[in-house]
Amino acid sequence: MLIGICGSISAGKQSVAAYLVEQQSFSRLHVASAESKTGSALSASSPICESTLDSVHKSEQKVFGKVEELVDFITKRWQQRWVTTDIWSEDMLEKLLRRPSFLLVSVDAPLSLRWQRCRARCMAADQPAPTLEAFVQQNDDHLYHEHSGLTQLIDRAEVRLVNSGLRLDQLHRTLADLDLPNEQRLRPNWDQYFMQLASLAAQRSNCMKRRVGCVLVREKRVISTGYNGTPRNLKNCNEGGCKRSI
């Protein structure tokens, strides 16, 4: 299993990764070319934030020159637990999503709280902390830059975590409740699978009152699907075939 973590600046991506390593027996993976990309997303007025802090431990991590090498590595070791925070483009995400053992998680937090975290990290590292205005500009570039913004990538996350707590133990409790390593996130059980099919079938309904879908199943095999509406060869509800819609 590979968990990819993305999100806004100082939202807590490294803290989530550290929790998975320390509490859930995950191992970190790193893509070396992410360094230049991350650097371009953050203004020079705040050279630290999360990416620089993470570099302290890179000597202890498995490092790859490009994402294809990482994909090949996890494909051969899919039963082990891996985590990376180096996901910065939809092209990279598409390559990772080809593997059924991959799960994308996004992390976010209120802007003012993220600014306070970034300032605290800068001061702890004896580096100049960004002003609120500079941080807002960095955040906008990070999320909405024409070529490197991560908003569309973040929107595709299968699990979204809001890290609004003031203490690390609050984040750890939230992560424990989420149970990210649960493999049902990667492959739904039979009940979830059939209910998703029924939900999809309901989208075909033309009833003006409500949408209902169903799936007939025998011994875990789909016999038929259906949805509510007018009988065959009659006008659809949304075309005047049902008196309740007139």
Buried (B, 14 or more C-beta within 10 A) or exposed (E): BBBBBBBBBBBBBBBBBBBBBEEBEBBBBBBEBBBEBBEBBBBEBBBBBBBBBBBEEEEEBBBBEEBEBBBEBBEEBBEEBBBBBBBBBEEBBEBBBEBEBBBBBBBBBEBEBBBBBBBEBBEEEEEBBBEEEBBEBBBEBBBEEEEBBBEEBBEEBEBEBBBBBEEEEEBBEBBEEBEBBEEEBBEEEEEEBBBEBBEEBBEEBBBEEEBBBBBEBEEEEEEEBBBBBBEEEEEBBBEEBBEEBE
